[in-house]
Amino acid sequence: MRHFPPNSLDSKGGKEKDILKEKGSMIVHSDTTVKKHIIKAVPNPEVTERAVRRRFTAEYKLRILKEADACTKQGQLGALLRREGLYSSNLTLWRRQIDEGLVPKKRGPATRTPDPNVRRIAQLEKDTARLTHKLKQAELIIEVQKKVAALLRGLEKMEENS
């Protein structure tokens, strides 16, 4: 709970007192004459906001480097860096990037180039499995045909004997 001096005055010259109550991360302000609540959001001091990483375009980097190169008097470079919210290490890094072509490095794990043989091997294995299945079917059909032929021969012999 926040404490305020007992004689704190409001904007109307001190005739009415304001009552402030703190609830969590919000302050409820109630005026005793109007009986109306005004809620003002107060950020929670224990929860820090996540910082957003700044990204600088190539044009911005070139402009700042030109301005930095134009600084000749003592303190001009520091003023430039303070104005832009930069560090001298940014200038060093950007100068190195210009020498390399100002192309940013890709972040994250290095991408692996797929082996061209892997795709071919997978296709060949698929074809082998398909052909093996067809071969088993053909062998089964041939076996059935042999049995049917044997049965027909057996029937012919029975008919000749009868």
Helices and strands as residue ranges (DSSP letters): E 18-23, E 26-31, E 36-41, H 58-70, H 76-84, H 88-100, H 116-161
